[in-house]
């Protein structure tokens, strides 16, 4: 199998601007846009106890500020993605950034938990624009392996956020407090806005925008294409493997293995660095292997590691033995996310790229909420729910990858 297998599907419907390339500065700006939301989620978590006291609320109330952000980020993708198909990328993108920055200012000065929750909801809505439109802009410019390389590089840069944000927040929480941490989030939005104005240009041709407006029904029907549905499942449930791990990791590492909070942070960072490293490797391997092959390899390695976790759990092995298979289950997903995204978005008509990116992102957030509930079913006595949830997600992701394989890619059905 060659990398041309993944190119053939996009050739008939590629917009005129594809192949124009994405400069390093533009790619960095798009990665920064993708990192805004993760920083908004992770940076202030260590300040939750102080927020409870200062805002005279409960832990549930403070947790609601995070839930509101996640809800906004999910809904925002469905709003901004299709809008950018019709109106072009820049106006929705700048609108989203402006909303994010304004909501950040309100969040920093909020005197009540109710106002903070509303501000965080608006933050999530605005922050979603960068995630959904950034992916679409890459597919406006590139297709096939070139798109996969760009998406992998964007995710590699943006992937630093989950490593840096929790650590930075824990180090600064006592010094600058939760308002200071949310100020950093707002400042990051300002930097992203500046980078967008300086380095990002409209990537949506007027003719394609017009097609999205006049042929909306036909464009949206492209989201039912086998190639799109299958690869969205591969991406979404691959992401579910990681979200199950993230949701259960404090319990596994601290309660079961016995690591301290700093040791847990280090273990979490090691796995995150493995994921980022695999993403970097994937970007280089797209020059030698098809992006479908790389996606399948990542999911298969992850599946084997999850099976090892299940066997160790059923055998009653000491929890410390789970650290290696957990690393091997998460790191290979770096071969999956960028490549599966490229396969999914390349399978839809150019007029529906933003909508396709939106529903891909929405599935990510929905599954995050579902798996977070599933891994906690067994309480704190066993990792069996985690192992079964990750196993189910890995199997569905591989089935989705198989479903997404079409004749248009030059492969037999």
N, C-alpha and C positions, 0 to 999 in steps of 0.2 A: 504493500500500500504506500502510495506516495502522497506528498502534500498537495498535489493537484486534485486529489479526491475531494478536498474540502473547498476548492476554488470554483469548481464547475457549477455548483448550485447558485452562486451569486452572479455569474456572468450575464445572464439574460436580463436581469432587473437592476443592475447596478446603476446608481445615479451618476451623472456626468462627472461629479467631483471626485469619485473614488479613484484611488491611486495617486492622489495629490500629495500624500504623505502628511505626517504630523510631526512638527518640529519639537525639539526637546523642551523648549519653554512652554509650548502649548500643552504638551503631555504632562509636564509638572503642574501646570495650573489645573488641568482636569483631575489629576491625582489629589491635589489640595482640596478641590471641591468634593471629591469622594471621601476625604478624611474629616471634613467638618462634622458630619453627623456622628461618626464613631467617637470623636472627642467630646461632642455634646452628651453622649451616653456615658462614657467611662470616666471622664476627668473628675467629676464631683462625687463619685460614689463613696469615697472614704470620708466625706464630710456629712453623711446622713445623720449621725448622732447629734452633731452640733446644730444641724438644721431643725431637728425635732425640738430641741430646747429653745432656740431663738425664735422660731415661728409658732411656738406654743401649740404643737400639733402632735400627732402620733406617728409611729414608724410607718403605719399604713398610709397616712397622709403624704409623707415624704416620698414613699415608694410610688404614689400616684403621679408625682411629678415626672418620674421616669417612664411610667406607663403612658402618660399623656404624650411625651416626646416620641415614643415608639409608635403610638397610634397615628400621630401626625405625620411621621416619616413614611408610614405605610400608605395612608390616604393621599399624601402629597405626591407620591409617585404616579398615582392614577390620575391626578389632576394635571400635573406639569408635563407628563409624557405626551399624552394626546394633544394638549395645547401646543406643545412645541412642534408637533407634526404639522399643525395648521398655520401657526403664526411665525414659524422660524424658531431657531434655538435661543438666540440672544435675549429677546424681550422676556420670555418666561424665566430664563436663567437669572437675569439681573433682577427681575421682580422677586424671585425666590430668595436671592441673597439679601435684598433690601428688607424683606419680611423677616429673615433670620436675624439680621443685625438689629432691627427695631425691637423684635421680641426679646433678644438678648439683653438690651438695655432695660426693658421692663422686668425681666427675670432678676437681674442684678439688684434692682431697687425695690423688689416686691416686699411688702410689709406683712403679707398674709399668705398662707398656703394656697388659698383659693386663687389669688392673683398669680402666684408662681405656677400653678398647674395650667392655667390658661396661657400664660406666656410660654411655657414649655411646649404646649400643644402647637402654638404658632411657630415656635422654633423648629419643631419637627417638620411641619408643613413646608417651611422655607428651606430647611436643610435638604429635603428630599429632592429639590430641583437639581442640585449639583450632582447627586448620584445618578438620577435617571437620565438627565440630559447629557451628562458627560459620556455615559456609555453610548448613547445614540449618536453623539458627535463623532465618535471614533468610527462607527459603522457608516456614517455619512462620507467619511474620507477613505476608508480602507475596507477590504473584504478578505475572507479566507485567512491564510496564515499571517498576512500582514496585520489584519485586524486583531488576531489572537495575540500577536507579539505586543501590539500597542496596549491591549487590554491587560495582558499579563504585567507589563511594565507599570501601568497605572495602578493596578492592584498591589504590586510590590511596594510602590511608594506609599500608597494609601494604607497598606497593611502594617506600616510602622505605627499607626495610631493606636491599635489595640495593645501594642507593647508599651508604648511611651505614656499613653494617657493615664492608666491606673497607677503606674509608678510615680509619675509626676504629681498626680493628685494626692497620693499618700504622703509625699515629701513636703508638699506645700499647704496641705489642709490646715495644719496648726498655725502656720505663719500668716496666711492671707485669708483663711476662712472660705466658706462656700461661695460668698459673693465674689471674692477674688478669683476663685476657680471659674465661676461662670463668666467673669470679666475676660478671662483668657479665652474662653469659648467664643465670646463676642468679638474679641480682637482677631481671632483666627478667621472669623467671617469677614472682617474688614480686609485682612490680607488676601483672602480668597477673592474678594470683590476687586481689589487692586490688580491681582494677577489676571483675573478675567478680562478686565478693561484693557490691560497692557498686551496680553498675549493670545487671547481667544477671539476668533472671528467667526462670523456666521458661516455655518457649514451646510445649511439647508437651502438648496436652489429654489428660486421662486416657482419654477415649473412643478417641482415636486410638492411644494406647499399647496399649490393650486389643485394638484391631483388629490391631495389629502382632504381638501375642503369639498371638492365636487364629487369625489368618488369614495366617500367615507365608508359606505357599506362594503364595497369591494375591498377596500384597504383593511378594514377590521376583519373581514373573512379570512385574510391571510394569517390571522392569529390561530386559526383552526388547522393550519397546515400540519401535517404529520411531523415534518422536520422541526417546526417550532415547538409543538407540544412536547415531543419526546425530549428535546434538548433542554427545555425549560424544566422538565421533571428531573433530568440529570443534574442540572445546576441546583434546583431548589432542594432536592433531597440530599445532594452532596453537602449543601450548606446546612441541612438539618443534622447531619452527622456532627459537624463542628459545633452547632448550637447546643446539641445534647451534651456534648463534652463541656462546653463553657458553663452551662447551667449546673452541671453536677460537679464541676471541678473543685469548688471550695469544700464541699462535703467529702469528696474522695481524697484530696490531698491533705486537708487539715484534720478532719474528723477520723477518717479511716487509716490514712498513712501516718498521721501525727506530725505533719510539717507545721512550723510556725508560720505566721503571716508573711514575714519576709521570704522564708523558704518557699512558700506557696507562690509568691510573686515571681521568684526566680524560676520555679518549675514551669509556671504558666508562660513566662517569657521565652524559655527554651523551646517549648512547643510552637509558640508564635513565630520565633525566629526560623524554626524548621519549615513552617508553612511559607514564610516569605522567601526563604532560600529555594524551596522547590518551585515557587512562582518564577524566581529569577532564572532557574535552570530551564523551566518550561519555555520561557521566552527565547532561549537560545536553541532549544531542541526543535522548535517549530520550523527551523530551516532544514531539518533532516527528516523529520517524521510528520505524518499527518496529524492535525489537531484532534481528530477522532481517536487515533491510536494513543496519543498522550492522555486524553481524557479517560479512556478505558483503562490504561495502565494505572493512573492515579486511583480510580475507583476500585480496581481489583486489589491493589496493595492495601488500601484502606479496609476493604472487606476481609481480607485475610487477617489483618491485625485485630479487627472487631471480633472475628471468630476466636482468636487467641484470648481476648478479654472474656468472652463468654465461657470458654473452656476453663480458664483460671477461676472464674467466679463460681462455676458449678463444682469445681474441684475443691473449693474452699481454701484456695491458696492465700497467703498473706497479701494484703492490699498493695504492699510495696512492689510486688511483681507486676502490677498493672502499669507502672510508669513507662516501661519500654513499649508495650503494645499501644498505649495511649498516644505516645509520640508517633509511632508508625501508622496510626489511624488518622492522625491530623495532618502531619507534614505533607503526605502525598496529595492532599486536596489542593495544594498549590498547582498541581498539574490539571486540575479540574475546572476551577472557577472561571478563569479567563477564557480557556478554550471552549467550555460549554456555553459561555455567554456569546462568544463569536459564532459558534454553530447555530445557536438559537436565533440571534438577531439577523444572521445572514440568510435565514430561511424565509423571512417575511418580505413583502414588497417594500420598496423605499418609502412609500407614503405612510407606512405603519410602523416605522422603526421606533419612534418615541413611545407609541402605545405598547409595542412589544417589550421595550425596556421597562416600561411601567409595571406591566403584569409580572414580569420576571422578578422585579424588586418587591412587589406586593406579596408574591408567594414566599419570598425569603422571610419577610416579617411575620406572615401568618404561621408558617411552619416553626419559626422561632418560639412563638407563644405556645404552640401545641406541644413541642418536644420538651419545653421547660416544665410543663405540667406532667408529662409522661415519666420523665426521669425521677420525679419525686414521689411516684406512686408507692414505692416500697419503703418510704421513710428513710432512715439513716442506717438501716441494718445490713443492706446488701447493695451491690452494684448491678444486680440482675436487671432491673428496669433500664438502667443506662445501656447495658450490653444489648438487650433486646431492641431498644429504640434505635440504637446506632445500626444494628444488623438490619432491621426493617428498612431504614432509610437507605442503606448501602444497596440493598437488593432492588428497591424501587428506582434508585438512581441508575443502576445498570440496565434495568428493564427499559427505562426511559431512553437511555442512550441507544439501545437496540431499536426501539420504536422510531427514533429520529433518523435512522439510516434510510435514505431514499435513493431511488434510481437517479435523481437529478444530481446526486453527488458522484455519479459514475460508479456506483456500487449496486449490486443486486439487492432486491428487496427480499 
